[in-house]
Amino acid sequence: MDFLNDPAIPRSILREFGDRLHEYGIAFEADGAAGYVRLVHAKGVHSYPWRYLPVLTMSTASEVPNMIATLFLTDRITERSADTLRTRGIQYVDAAGNANLDFGGVRVDARGRNRRRTEPRPVATETVEPNLFSSKRAQVVFVLLVWPDLLTRGLRAISEAAGVSLGLAQSTVKLLDRKGFLAGARLNDRSALTQAWVAAYPAALQRSLWIRSFSGDPRSVSTGTQPLWLSGECATDLVRNPETVEIYVDQLEPRTIAENRWRSDREPNVFLRRKFWTEPGSRTITADVHAAPRLLIYADLLGSNDPRLREVAEDYRSSHAEL
């Protein structure tokens, strides 16, 4: 395959990326294997699977299998998205020359550059797929990862567990199928889907769930009159003295705030979010402290932006085969 003749991307766009990389002393070459590009520098050579996305965000990147190993080419990237992608170790180059590259002895961290071209940008003609990890679709993907047997129980069971409409459940299942994540009534490539969901969680679904944050003792949580689901470091036995706690509730009751003596005038370490899932076949839930599903615990640990908890996240993942 001739990389520069790939019909999915106009030649002018590819040459523009090549020009930007040349500024860093890096040659941009075809690898001869379909879907790969080779970067050549005096200090090292590396071949990447590549993906062009007109706008690159954590959410769009997370839909690409094996995104950590992929080189993303993008028309533009915001500073906020760039910060998130760099933190996650995702490599990219945009049309202005902003880049995050790390291969061999080569390290490029270029930020704040503006695109110099003034002529109109060629428009890609491919159809844009819906985002599999938008906040509501992510709820559907979540319940299927946690309770995969829902696929055998029908769309109504899926929609009830995810807390979404029947139509959204149906469209999400169809999208999973188109992307190769379904094989009949079972999940396919579950590990890749799990990692994609976890990577996308902080930028979309997690933000939509926020209720309030407080300062309090994360090691002592009282339920008041309502059930609570703990996540993050307090939900594992891997941290001896947890500093934060993530709590999911159906709705926050004033009595729970009072009994826990949570305060809002100090640096927050208690984070409350809306519980969005319903365990299939669950009965009346008692007013007690419960552990959130393991996938959510892992996602909250990994998405904390705390190096200490990111290490805990990897230990937690290795302890649970379903992750």
SEBAVO-297239 format. One line per field, with one value per residue: residue number from 1; residue in one letter; x, y, z of N, C-alpha, C, O in turn. Coordinates in pm, whole numbers, m for minus. Each point is the difference from the previous one (the first is absolute). Example, Ala and Ser with C-alpha at 12.3 -4.5 7.8 and 13.67 -1.06 7.14 Angstrom:
<pts>
nr 1, 2
rest a, s
n.east 1319, m139
n.north m569, 107
n.up 780, m138
ca.east m89, 82
ca.north 119, 119
ca.up 0, 6
c.east 90, m77
c.north 120, 109
c.up 0, 73
o.east 104, 51
o.north m2, 111
o.up 66, 17
</pts>
This chain:
<pts>
nr 1, 2, 3, 4, 5, 6, 7, 8, 9, 10, 11, 12, 13, 14, 15, 16, 17, 18, 19, 20, 21, 22, 23, 24, 25, 26, 27, 28, 29, 30, 31, 32, 33, 34, 35, 36, 37, 38, 39, 40, 41, 42, 43, 44, 45, 46, 47, 48, 49, 50, 51, 52, 53, 54, 55, 56, 57, 58, 59, 60, 61, 62, 63, 64, 65, 66, 67, 68, 69, 70, 71, 72, 73, 74, 75, 76, 77, 78, 79, 80, 81, 82, 83, 84, 85, 86, 87, 88, 89, 90, 91, 92, 93, 94, 95, 96, 97, 98, 99, 100, 101, 102, 103, 104, 105, 106, 107, 108, 109, 110, 111, 112, 113, 114, 115, 116, 117, 118, 119, 120, 121, 122, 123, 124, 125, 126, 127, 128, 129, 130, 131, 132, 133, 134, 135, 136, 137, 138, 139, 140, 141, 142, 143, 144, 145, 146, 147, 148, 149, 150, 151, 152, 153, 154, 155, 156, 157, 158, 159, 160, 161, 162, 163, 164, 165, 166, 167, 168, 169, 170, 171, 172, 173, 174, 175, 176, 177, 178, 179, 180, 181, 182, 183, 184, 185, 186, 187, 188, 189, 190, 191, 192, 193, 194, 195, 196, 197, 198, 199, 200, 201, 202, 203, 204, 205, 206, 207, 208, 209, 210, 211, 212, 213, 214, 215, 216, 217, 218, 219, 220, 221, 222, 223, 224, 225, 226, 227, 228, 229, 230, 231, 232, 233, 234, 235, 236, 237, 238, 239, 240, 241, 242, 243, 244, 245, 246, 247, 248, 249, 250, 251, 252, 253, 254, 255, 256, 257, 258, 259, 260, 261, 262, 263, 264, 265, 266, 267, 268, 269, 270, 271, 272, 273, 274, 275, 276, 277, 278, 279, 280, 281, 282, 283, 284, 285, 286, 287, 288, 289, 290, 291, 292, 293, 294, 295, 296, 297, 298, 299, 300, 301, 302, 303, 304, 305, 306, 307, 308, 309, 310, 311, 312, 313, 314, 315, 316, 317, 318, 319, 320, 321, 322, 323
rest m, d, f, l, n, d, p, a, i, p, r, s, i, l, r, e, f, g, d, r, l, h, e, y, g, i, a, f, e, a, d, g, a, a, g, y, v, r, l, v, h, a, k, g, v, h, s, y, p, w, r, y, l, p, v, l, t, m, s, t, a, s, e, v, p, n, m, i, a, t, l, f, l, t, d, r, i, t, e, r, s, a, d, t, l, r, t, r, g, i, q, y, v, d, a, a, g, n, a, n, l, d, f, g, g, v, r, v, d, a, r, g, r, n, r, r, r, t, e, p, r, p, v, a, t, e, t, v, e, p, n, l, f, s, s, k, r, a, q, v, v, f, v, l, l, v, w, p, d, l, l, t, r, g, l, r, a, i, s, e, a, a, g, v, s, l, g, l, a, q, s, t, v, k, l, l, d, r, k, g, f, l, a, g, a, r, l, n, d, r, s, a, l, t, q, a, w, v, a, a, y, p, a, a, l, q, r, s, l, w, i, r, s, f, s, g, d, p, r, s, v, s, t, g, t, q, p, l, w, l, s, g, e, c, a, t, d, l, v, r, n, p, e, t, v, e, i, y, v, d, q, l, e, p, r, t, i, a, e, n, r, w, r, s, d, r, e, p, n, v, f, l, r, r, k, f, w, t, e, p, g, s, r, t, i, t, a, d, v, h, a, a, p, r, l, l, i, y, a, d, l, l, g, s, n, d, p, r, l, r, e, v, a, e, d, y, r, s, s, h, a, e, l
n.east 84, m118, 177, 190, 26, 98, m111, 105, 193, m111, 9, m172, m184, m47, m78, m222, m131, m43, m163, m212, m81, m79, m205, m117, m12, m209, 117, m88, 21, 13, m187, m156, 15, m121, m32, 148, 58, 113, 39, 39, 105, 75, m177, m111, m24, m147, m40, m95, m102, m92, 21, m127, 92, m188, m142, 182, m119, m23, m135, 75, 116, m134, m45, 173, m76, m5, m175, m12, m110, m196, 35, m2, m138, 112, m220, m140, 136, m181, m6, m204, m78, 60, m115, m204, m16, 27, m177, m137, 115, m156, 33, 121, m148, 80, m210, m69, m66, m219, 146, m86, 209, m63, 184, m9, 132, m169, 83, m205, 99, m128, 82, m222, 17, 85, m215, 160, m64, 38, 160, m149, m116, 186, m159, 37, 69, 199, m93, m117, 180, m185, m52, 173, 146, m152, m31, m116, 99, 78, m173, m43, 117, m57, m193, 40, 73, m148, m136, 203, m16, 103, 216, 46, 76, 169, m108, m172, 42, 12, m184, m97, 82, m68, m195, m20, 23, m222, m116, m29, m171, m206, m69, m73, m207, m166, m41, m125, m221, m115, m48, m187, m151, m68, m55, m109, m20, 149, 71, 9, 150, m54, 151, m20, m139, 83, 146, m104, m81, 135, 65, m154, 53, 222, 65, m34, 47, 216, 84, m31, 194, 127, 101, 122, 61, 108, m48, 162, m144, 194, 107, m70, m54, m82, m95, 52, m79, 217, m115, 160, 43, 84, 97, 76, 115, m163, 24, 172, 76, m60, m203, 220, 130, m188, 60, m23, m156, 2, m116, m57, m83, m141, 21, 69, 56, m174, m178, m53, m126, m224, m127, m30, m190, m165, 212, m114, 38, m53, 217, m82, m144, m153, 34, m120, m43, m45, m143, 174, 99, m53, 55, 123, m209, 75, 101, m167, 24, 141, m121, 78, 155, m32, 24, 136, m146, 25, m175, m186, m27, m53, m217, m128, 8, m108, m214, 105, 83, m92, 178, m35, m125, 136, 124, m84, 1, 199, 51, m79, 103, 194, m92, 2, m38, m151, 161
n.north m120, 83, m10, 23, m222, 29, m174, m142, m28, 188, m17, 115, m131, m154, 80, 26, m181, m63, 121, m65, m179, 58, 83, m190, 77, 79, m191, 103, m181, m19, m88, 108, 92, m159, 203, m39, 67, 72, m53, 168, m132, 211, 105, 66, m221, 126, m213, 143, m91, m10, 208, m35, 161, m7, m145, 116, m191, 96, 180, 197, 129, 107, 160, 125, m152, m92, 68, m162, m178, 79, m30, 143, m64, 184, m4, m117, 150, m82, 218, 87, 56, 204, 172, 47, 122, 222, 119, 45, 194, 162, m171, 191, m3, 196, 52, m3, m215, 56, 18, m197, 74, m209, 90, m217, 68, m105, 208, m80, 193, m72, 193, m27, m211, 182, m60, m123, m212, 59, m131, 41, m5, m111, 4, m37, m161, m26, m200, 186, m120, m124, 180, m125, 167, m9, 216, 102, 109, 202, 142, 91, 172, 199, 99, 120, 208, 159, 94, m93, m66, 190, m48, m96, 189, 31, 48, m141, m212, m32, m19, m203, m167, 5, m108, m185, 170, m27, 193, 107, m66, 65, 208, 7, m70, 140, 160, m59, 2, 194, 43, m114, 156, m11, m133, 104, m205, 47, 14, 185, m167, m191, m156, m98, m176, m196, m115, m127, m201, m175, m100, m148, m187, m22, m103, m213, m214, m55, 57, m167, m98, 139, m67, m157, 206, m186, 122, m150, m93, 28, 77, 212, m203, 207, m188, 12, 141, 54, m92, m130, 148, m172, 204, m80, 189, 154, 34, 128, m194, 125, 61, 23, 128, m120, 41, m188, 153, m208, 190, m216, 178, m110, m12, 199, m165, 139, m135, m36, 158, 4, m151, 78, 108, m65, 4, 189, m29, m208, m10, 56, m100, 166, m203, 189, m221, 102, m61, m101, m82, m149, m15, m84, 63, 201, m79, m53, 199, m159, 54, m35, m91, 126, m217, 174, 48, m223, m73, m32, m199, m180, m27, m91, m223, m139, m14, m148, m128, m187, 137, 152, 179, 161, 98, 170, 198, 100, 129, 211, 155, 82, 171, 147, m213, 27, 8
n.up 0, m169, 138, m122, m14, 199, m87, 139, m113, 51, m226, m87, 3, m158, m194, 5, m29, m213, m100, 41, m109, m202, 42, m18, m212, m23, m15, m180, 133, m228, 86, m117, 204, m97, m92, m162, 208, m179, 215, m145, 149, 6, 93, m184, 44, m116, 63, m145, 179, m203, 87, m183, 127, m120, 98, 61, 21, 202, m6, m85, 142, 146, m151, 67, m148, 204, 126, 156, m85, 73, m220, 173, m165, 58, m46, 130, 97, 101, 51, m28, m204, m77, 91, m84, m188, 27, 74, m173, m13, 17, m143, 19, m170, 75, m61, 215, 8, 14, 167, m68, 33, m51, m90, 63, m166, m104, 15, m47, 58, m171, 82, 16, m76, m101, m20, m101, 26, m214, m91, m164, 192, m64, m157, 218, m138, 105, m36, 47, 62, 15, 120, m70, m44, m166, 53, m162, m170, 61, m11, m201, m85, 86, m60, m185, 39, 56, m151, m2, 214, 64, m33, 195, 93, m145, m192, m18, m61, m222, m128, 16, m124, m214, 19, m129, m145, m12, m14, 196, 129, m58, 50, 211, 50, m53, 152, 176, m38, 6, 214, m49, 59, m213, 173, m168, 95, m161, 212, m126, 16, 107, m57, m202, m8, 70, m126, m153, 63, 30, m190, m72, 111, 12, m189, 52, m47, m22, m200, m146, 56, m119, 193, 110, 66, 72, 184, m47, 146, m105, 181, m22, m77, 37, 76, 218, m155, m20, m169, 92, m164, 119, 4, m197, 40, m13, m220, 68, m83, m178, 75, 35, m129, 2, m213, m119, m50, m84, m30, 25, m111, 138, 224, m72, 143, 17, m15, m214, m99, 32, m105, m209, 57, m137, m76, 42, 220, m65, 59, m202, 139, 11, m88, m3, 8, m196, 161, m100, 180, m160, 216, m167, m55, m68, 184, 140, m98, 75, 184, m207, 136, m183, m49, m29, m162, m10, m119, 123, 99, m123, m54, 161, 12, m141, 65, 130, m164, 84, m16, 162, m55, m77, 158, 121, m107, m10, 179, 3, m125, 80, 116, m171, 53, 164, 155
ca.east m84, 69, m65, m42, m112, m115, m115, m74, 53, 56, 147, 49, 2, 113, 124, 10, 54, 141, 74, 11, 95, 133, 52, 62, 103, m60, m55, m133, 8, m83, 69, m20, m107, m123, m42, 114, 88, 129, 68, 145, 80, 139, 12, m84, m101, m113, m119, m125, m131, m39, m142, m27, m126, 1, 9, 46, m27, 12, m117, 12, 115, m30, m73, 96, 65, 144, 30, 129, 105, m36, 37, m117, 19, m122, 0, 22, m18, m3, 99, m57, 8, 142, 46, m54, 63, 139, m4, m30, 104, m46, 88, m77, 54, m107, 42, 81, 127, m9, 30, 47, 65, 100, 44, 145, 56, m62, m112, m52, m115, m20, m132, m31, 24, m119, 13, 44, m69, m119, m94, m101, 40, m78, m99, m13, m136, m49, m109, 43, m77, m32, 100, m39, 21, m73, m40, m108, 44, 97, m75, m37, 122, 38, m77, 32, 131, m13, m94, m8, m114, m113, m17, m91, m128, m79, 26, m67, 84, 119, m38, m31, 125, 82, m73, m17, m117, 11, 60, 143, 61, 4, 99, 134, 32, 30, 130, 98, 10, 71, 140, 64, 6, m99, 0, m128, m49, 110, 98, 122, 112, m46, 110, 15, m118, 16, 100, m55, m102, 70, 70, m96, m89, 12, m32, m141, m97, 29, m36, m145, m53, 42, m103, 68, 123, 16, 116, m43, 85, m33, 8, m119, m116, m127, m102, m120, m119, 2, 114, 111, 92, 134, 90, 132, 94, m68, m71, 97, 82, 137, 47, m15, m57, m56, m10, m121, m104, m100, m125, m112, m130, m115, m12, 67, m91, 66, 40, 129, 103, 12, 55, 141, 67, 70, 6, 23, 89, 138, 39, m85, 55, m117, m62, m127, m50, m128, 4, m67, m26, m84, 43, m111, m60, 25, m116, 10, 134, m1, 76, 129, 111, 27, 110, m41, 55, 147, 39, m9, 110, 122, m5, 20, 141, 84, m31, 19, 116, 92, 91, m13, m119, 15, 71, m99, m93, 60, m1, m139, m36, 66, m62, m137, 13, m99, 49
ca.north 120, 129, 78, 130, m15, m55, 82, 49, 130, 72, 5, 127, m8, m84, 73, 105, m64, m26, 126, 37, m91, 32, 109, m62, m92, m132, m36, m60, m92, m121, m117, m114, m83, 80, 58, 38, 107, m7, 125, m24, 108, m43, m73, m119, m25, m72, m16, 12, 5, 140, 31, 142, 50, 145, 63, m103, 16, m128, m80, m57, m92, m122, m93, m70, m110, 13, 142, 37, m28, 65, 139, 73, 119, 77, 136, 92, m53, 107, m16, m86, m138, m37, m32, m131, m104, m18, m71, m141, m61, m15, 76, 67, 117, 72, 71, 116, m46, m45, m143, m77, m118, m60, m129, m10, 110, 124, 51, 127, 52, 133, 51, 140, 45, 26, m43, 111, 0, 84, m49, m88, m137, m104, m61, m145, m35, m118, 20, 2, m91, 52, m26, m116, 27, 115, m34, m100, m128, m59, m74, m129, m80, m36, m112, m120, m48, m51, m112, m35, m86, 83, m14, m112, 28, 92, 143, 62, m23, 86, 140, 18, m5, 117, 122, 76, m40, m123, 34, 24, m131, m70, 61, m26, m140, m5, 64, m97, m105, 55, 20, m129, m38, m103, m124, m57, 53, 12, 104, m38, 87, 69, 75, 126, 81, 46, 107, 117, 59, 61, 120, 105, 29, 130, 115, 7, m50, 41, 141, 16, m60, 78, 59, 98, m47, 47, m44, m90, m115, m104, m134, m23, 48, m46, 0, 76, m83, m39, m83, 67, m91, 56, m27, 57, m67, m52, m124, m108, m27, 23, 126, m8, 125, 73, 145, 46, m100, 26, m58, 6, m4, 30, 143, 32, 45, 87, m75, m65, 104, 33, m111, m16, 126, 49, 145, 51, 117, m46, m74, m121, m135, m88, 36, m70, m6, m70, m142, m7, m139, m82, m138, m84, m90, 44, 24, 126, 21, 50, 123, m50, 35, m107, 25, 21, m102, 9, 81, 140, 23, 9, 124, 114, 0, 36, 135, 96, 86, m12, m113, m102, m82, m69, m124, m86, m46, m112, m115, m43, m67, m131, m90, m35, m49, 58, 131
ca.up 0, m1, 104, m49, m92, 72, m37, 116, 39, m114, m6, 54, 146, 39, m25, 102, 121, m28, 12, 142, 64, m52, 83, 118, m45, m11, m131, 9, m113, m4, 54, m90, 57, 0, 126, 83, m44, 67, 32, m3, 59, 20, 126, 7, m102, 59, m84, 74, m65, 3, m17, m19, 54, m22, 132, 92, 142, 69, m34, m135, m1, 74, m85, m85, 71, 23, m24, 58, m99, m125, m26, m47, m82, 19, m51, 112, 134, 99, 106, 104, m48, m8, 136, 38, m82, 44, 129, m26, m82, m138, m90, m105, m71, m68, m121, 36, 52, 139, m6, 115, m57, 87, m54, 3, 79, m49, 78, m51, 74, m57, 39, m23, m137, m80, m138, m84, m130, m7, m100, 59, 33, m68, 89, m15, m39, 68, 94, 140, 84, 133, 103, 81, 142, 52, 137, 7, m59, 91, 102, m59, m12, 137, 55, m78, 46, 137, m3, m142, m31, m41, m145, m26, 67, m80, 8, 114, 118, m15, 21, 142, 77, m33, 27, m124, m77, m78, m129, 15, 24, m128, m89, 55, m30, m143, m19, 47, m102, m116, 35, 21, 141, 29, m78, 40, 127, 98, m31, m69, 35, 121, 61, m72, 29, 138, 5, m69, 88, 113, m48, m35, 113, 67, m84, m40, 96, 138, 18, 2, 122, 117, 87, 85, 63, 137, 76, 106, 28, m99, 60, 81, m75, 55, m106, 26, m26, m140, m40, m66, m70, 6, m111, 20, 90, 119, m34, m16, 118, m44, 57, 145, 52, m114, 14, m68, m19, m104, 48, m94, 68, m86, 22, 126, 105, 99, 120, m28, 16, 143, 77, m33, 33, m117, m7, m136, 9, m2, m121, m4, m20, m8, m129, m16, m136, m17, m37, m130, m38, 87, m14, m49, 98, 138, 85, 71, 52, 136, 26, 45, m87, m95, m94, m138, m90, m11, m116, 40, 94, m82, m79, 90, 39, m114, m46, 109, m29, 113, m31, 104, m25, m129, 31, 66, m104, m73, 92, 13, m125, m8, 99, m42, m138, m90, m42
c.east 87, m73, m53, m115, m121, m122, m74, 44, 57, 151, 54, 9, 121, 132, 20, 54, 148, 85, 19, 103, 143, 64, 69, 107, m49, m55, m125, m13, m104, 82, m13, m106, m122, m31, 114, 76, 129, 55, 148, 72, 141, 16, m84, m101, m114, m115, m124, m119, m49, m150, m14, m138, 1, 12, 35, m31, 20, m115, 14, 116, m35, m81, 91, 65, 151, 47, 136, 113, m20, 57, m121, 44, m130, 14, 27, m26, 2, 105, m51, 7, 144, 54, m46, 69, 145, 5, m22, 104, m38, 80, m80, 85, m119, 58, 82, 138, 0, 14, 38, 53, 107, 37, 153, 59, m60, m117, m39, m123, m20, m142, m17, 24, m132, 27, 28, m74, m122, m100, m99, 52, m83, m93, m8, m145, m55, m111, 51, m92, m37, 110, m49, 8, m53, m61, m107, 40, 103, m68, m40, 122, 43, m77, 26, 136, m11, m90, m21, m116, m126, m28, m95, m140, m83, 25, m66, 82, 124, m36, m31, 126, 83, m70, m16, m125, 26, 67, 149, 74, 16, 108, 142, 43, 35, 138, 113, 22, 78, 149, 72, 9, m107, 21, m126, m48, 110, 96, 122, 109, m35, 110, 17, m117, 9, 96, m49, m103, 67, 69, m96, m82, 18, m52, m149, m92, 28, m42, m150, m62, 22, m120, 62, 131, 14, 138, m51, 99, m35, m1, m123, m120, m126, m109, m115, m121, 0, 119, 104, 88, 137, 82, 135, 80, m66, m70, 95, 70, 148, 60, m27, m68, m55, m17, m127, m103, m97, m127, m109, m130, m111, m33, 56, m99, 76, 49, 135, 115, 23, 67, 148, 83, 85, m9, 33, 96, 147, 29, m78, 80, m110, m79, m124, m50, m130, 23, m86, m40, m98, 39, m117, m51, 18, m131, 14, 138, m7, 83, 133, 108, 34, 123, m60, 53, 150, 46, 1, 112, 130, 4, 25, 145, 88, m21, 26, 108, 97, 91, m9, m116, 6, 77, m93, m96, 55, 7, m141, m44, 60, m60, m137, m1, m96, 41, 116
c.north 125, 92, 132, m7, m62, 87, 57, 141, 70, 8, 127, m2, m79, 73, 110, m57, m30, 124, 39, m88, 29, 112, m52, m101, m142, m19, m84, m91, m111, m118, m121, m95, 88, 51, 42, 116, m10, 140, m29, 124, m53, m85, m127, m6, m77, m5, 0, m41, 145, 15, 151, 31, 152, 79, m110, 40, m136, m91, m63, m99, m133, m100, m82, m112, 23, 143, 40, m20, 76, 142, 69, 124, 77, 141, 98, m72, 116, m26, m94, m146, m47, m38, m139, m112, m24, m77, m149, m68, m21, 95, 58, 108, 72, 86, 124, m40, m29, m151, m56, m131, m50, m137, m2, 105, 133, 38, 135, 37, 144, 46, 145, 52, 18, m36, 119, 7, 89, m52, m96, m141, m99, m69, m149, m35, m119, 37, m7, m90, 70, m39, m113, 31, 137, m41, m108, m133, m69, m75, m138, m91, m50, m123, m129, m57, m63, m122, m45, m91, 80, m12, m113, 27, 105, 147, 66, m17, 88, 145, 27, 1, 127, 132, 89, m49, m129, 28, 23, m131, m75, 58, m25, m143, m14, 60, m91, m110, 49, 17, m130, m46, m102, m119, m74, 67, 2, 109, m59, 102, 86, 86, 137, 94, 57, 117, 126, 70, 75, 130, 115, 47, 139, 118, 15, m44, 51, 144, 20, m48, 84, 53, 110, m59, 66, m36, m85, m112, m112, m140, m34, 64, m63, 17, 95, m90, m51, m90, 83, m105, 67, m42, 65, m73, m57, m133, m116, m25, 23, 128, 0, 123, 83, 148, 56, m112, 47, m73, 20, m18, 24, 148, 29, 58, 84, m75, m69, 100, 28, m111, m21, 124, 51, 153, 45, 119, m38, m73, m131, m129, m105, 44, m85, 11, m81, m146, m17, m141, m64, m145, m87, m94, 43, 24, 137, 13, 62, 127, m39, 49, m120, 36, 20, m115, 22, 85, 148, 36, 19, 131, 123, 9, 52, 144, 108, 104, 8, m119, m113, m94, m70, m130, m99, m58, m120, m125, m57, m77, m140, m100, m50, m32, 68, 138, m12
c.up 0, 96, m52, m99, 67, m27, 119, 40, m122, 8, 66, 152, 47, m20, 105, 131, m19, 14, 147, 71, m45, 82, 125, m40, m16, m141, 20, m121, 10, 47, m92, 50, 15, 140, 91, m63, 81, 21, 13, 51, 21, 125, 5, m112, 66, m100, 88, m87, 12, m16, m17, 55, m17, 130, 99, 144, 66, m39, m138, m7, 64, m81, m91, 79, 11, m19, 55, m101, m130, m8, m60, m78, 4, m54, 112, 131, 98, 107, 109, m41, m5, 137, 42, m76, 40, 131, m20, m89, m145, m90, m117, m67, m62, m113, 29, 50, 148, 1, 136, m55, 95, m57, m4, 93, m36, 90, m55, 81, m42, 28, m45, m140, m74, m144, m90, m133, 4, m101, 64, 18, m81, 100, m27, m27, 75, 99, 143, 82, 131, 99, 91, 149, 43, 133, 6, m61, 90, 113, m51, m9, 138, 50, m78, 39, 139, 6, m145, m37, m34, m149, m35, 55, m72, 29, 120, 127, m3, 32, 147, 85, m21, 31, m121, m72, m77, m135, 9, 27, m132, m91, 49, m28, m149, m29, 47, m103, m121, 27, 35, 143, 40, m92, 42, 127, 106, m46, m69, 33, 121, 63, m67, 29, 142, 8, m70, 87, 114, m43, m27, 119, 60, m83, m31, 113, 142, 25, 13, 131, 125, 78, 85, 50, 136, 52, 115, 20, m97, 59, 82, m69, 58, m105, 24, m18, m143, m31, m73, m67, m5, m121, 29, 105, 125, m26, m23, 133, m31, 58, 149, 57, m115, 29, m63, m4, m108, 43, m106, 77, m101, 7, 140, 100, 102, 123, m20, 16, 148, 78, m27, 31, m116, m6, m142, m1, 3, m131, m6, m18, 1, m123, m22, m143, m4, m40, m125, m41, 99, m23, m44, 110, 143, 73, 66, 64, 139, 12, 63, m95, m86, m83, m139, m86, m24, m118, 36, 98, m76, m77, 87, 47, m113, m44, 102, m29, 117, m29, 102, m30, m134, 19, 69, m102, m75, 87, 13, m124, m7, 96, m43, m149, m96, m50, m98
o.east 92, m113, m110, m59, m95, 3, m81, m74, 77, 57, 103, 89, 71, 90, 112, 83, 80, 111, 108, 79, 94, 123, 83, 49, 79, m77, m9, m16, m47, 121, 70, m51, 9, 3, m25, 3, m2, 3, 41, m20, 21, 90, 19, m30, 23, m28, m5, 1, 25, m69, 54, m99, 91, 72, m72, 43, 19, 17, m30, m8, 49, m11, m45, 62, 62, 101, 61, 97, 86, 6, m48, 82, m106, 109, 77, m73, 87, 45, 76, 40, 30, 77, 77, 35, 45, 85, 56, m13, 58, 16, m88, 102, m86, 122, 66, 87, 104, m64, 55, m77, 72, m72, 64, m40, 55, m86, 81, m96, 53, m96, 98, 2, m93, 112, m64, 1, m68, m116, 30, 75, m123, 39, m21, m91, m117, 0, 76, m122, 74, 68, m101, m66, 50, m10, 12, m31, 4, 54, 5, m6, 44, 61, m9, 20, 66, 28, m106, m40, m99, m113, m60, m92, m113, 61, 55, 13, 44, 73, 33, 12, 65, 65, 3, m61, 114, 82, 75, 110, 104, 76, 92, 115, 93, 74, 105, 113, 86, 82, 117, 75, m10, 34, 1, m10, m27, 4, 44, m27, 11, m28, 16, 18, m36, m31, 29, m3, m37, m3, 34, m58, m100, m51, m43, m60, m92, m56, m46, m118, m51, m95, m33, 24, m45, 77, m96, 107, m107, m51, m17, m22, m12, 2, m72, m11, m104, 103, m33, 14, 16, m13, 18, m22, 50, m40, m43, m8, 87, 120, m115, m89, 68, m35, m40, 33, m39, 4, m16, m13, 22, m22, m11, m66, 113, 103, 79, 105, 115, 88, 74, 123, 111, m103, 67, 21, 85, m91, 8, 99, 28, m48, 7, 0, m29, 76, m116, m64, m13, m10, m107, 77, m29, m98, 84, 43, m69, 89, 16, m30, 29, 37, m88, 92, 47, 102, 88, 57, 77, 104, 70, 54, 86, 92, m40, 4, 83, m47, 13, 12, m63, m28, 2, m39, m72, m21, m19, m65, m67, 19, m56, 18, 33, m60, 53
o.north 10, 42, 43, 102, m39, 119, 92, 70, m61, 11, m4, 60, 40, m9, 31, 62, 18, m6, 46, 49, m16, 6, 69, m76, m95, 82, m81, 48, m35, m6, m99, m82, 112, m74, 36, 15, m38, 81, m90, 111, m121, m84, m83, 101, m90, 98, m67, 27, 63, m91, 77, m63, 65, 100, m99, 105, m100, m121, m119, m100, m105, m116, m92, 26, 53, 26, 94, 76, m7, 71, m40, 79, m56, 58, 95, m98, 86, m113, m79, m86, m114, m96, m77, m103, m114, m87, m81, m119, m85, 118, m67, 44, m63, 9, 52, 86, m38, m69, 70, m88, 78, m97, 100, 9, 104, m82, 93, m77, 92, m72, 70, 122, m78, 13, 105, 104, 8, 40, m59, m53, 12, m30, m42, 62, m37, 109, m90, 21, 87, m101, 14, m66, 59, m120, m93, m106, m123, m98, m98, m118, m114, m96, m109, m121, m100, m94, 27, m6, m57, 18, 0, m78, 28, 36, 94, 93, 51, 67, 107, 80, 48, 105, 123, m99, m38, m80, m42, m21, m61, m75, m13, m24, m73, m51, m9, m44, m72, m14, 2, m92, m36, 15, m79, 122, m21, 37, m110, 120, 123, 108, 101, 120, 115, 102, 111, 123, 113, 99, 116, 109, 69, 96, 108, 84, 46, 31, 87, 27, m32, 53, 118, m120, 113, m71, 36, m1, m59, m93, m114, 121, m122, 96, 33, m103, m47, 7, 94, m112, 107, m112, 63, m119, m97, m69, m108, 81, m49, 23, m11, m11, 91, 40, 112, m117, 117, m119, 110, m90, 60, 65, m84, 100, m32, 34, m10, m35, 9, 27, m45, m1, 50, 58, m71, 61, 84, m24, m80, m3, m120, 113, m123, 107, m79, m29, 41, m17, 44, m51, 5, m66, m78, 46, 80, m90, 100, 26, 1, 63, m108, 117, m75, m70, 114, 68, 75, 109, 93, 66, 92, 109, 86, 64, 115, 103, 91, m113, m117, m122, m105, m99, m119, m117, m96, m111, m122, m103, m95, m121, m89, 89, 15, 52, 101
o.up 81, m27, 36, m33, m67, 30, m18, 70, m75, 108, 67, 59, 93, 84, 39, 66, 93, 53, 39, 80, 77, 13, 59, 84, 4, m49, 92, m112, 108, m21, 19, m77, 52, 98, 115, m122, 117, m93, 74, m50, 6, 7, 89, m65, 80, m69, 103, m121, 103, m47, 80, m37, 51, 6, 11, 48, m69, m13, m16, m70, m44, 39, m68, 103, m92, m66, m52, m1, m88, 101, m107, 46, m26, 0, m16, 7, m9, 19, 56, 80, 34, 12, 56, 58, 4, 17, 73, m30, m67, 32, m56, 53, m60, m16, m90, 16, 54, m80, 85, m38, 62, 20, m31, 116, 35, 29, 0, 5, 63, m28, m25, m21, 18, m49, 11, m65, 103, 2, 104, m82, m2, 113, m114, 54, m18, 56, 35, 3, 46, m18, 69, 80, 95, 29, 81, 56, 7, 51, 75, 36, 14, 48, 57, m3, 29, 74, m57, m116, m44, m44, m107, m23, 40, 101, 57, 80, 103, 74, 52, 93, 92, 3, 11, 40, m25, m47, m89, m51, m25, m61, m80, m35, m34, m83, m64, m23, m52, m91, 37, 31, 117, m117, 95, 7, 118, m117, 32, 6, m2, 52, 68, 16, 23, 62, 45, 6, 32, 73, 24, m4, 19, 57, m37, 68, 67, 105, 74, 26, 107, m58, m17, m12, 21, m65, 68, m61, 11, m62, 44, 9, 5, m77, m94, 66, m48, 68, m73, 51, m58, m50, 104, 24, 56, 94, m42, 92, 71, m13, 44, 85, m48, 112, 31, 22, m4, 31, m54, 83, m105, m102, 89, m27, 34, 56, 94, 53, 44, 82, 88, m15, 18, 34, m76, m105, 32, m80, 94, m72, m5, m7, m8, m60, 90, m92, m3, m103, 114, m112, 62, 69, 91, m57, m40, 72, 21, m81, 122, m102, 52, m10, m42, 44, m5, 10, m44, m7, 27, m6, m41, 14, 21, m49, m21, 67, 7, m4, m36, 14, m18, m68, m30, 9, m25, m49, 4, 9, m41, m15, 64, m84, m118, m94, m46
</pts>
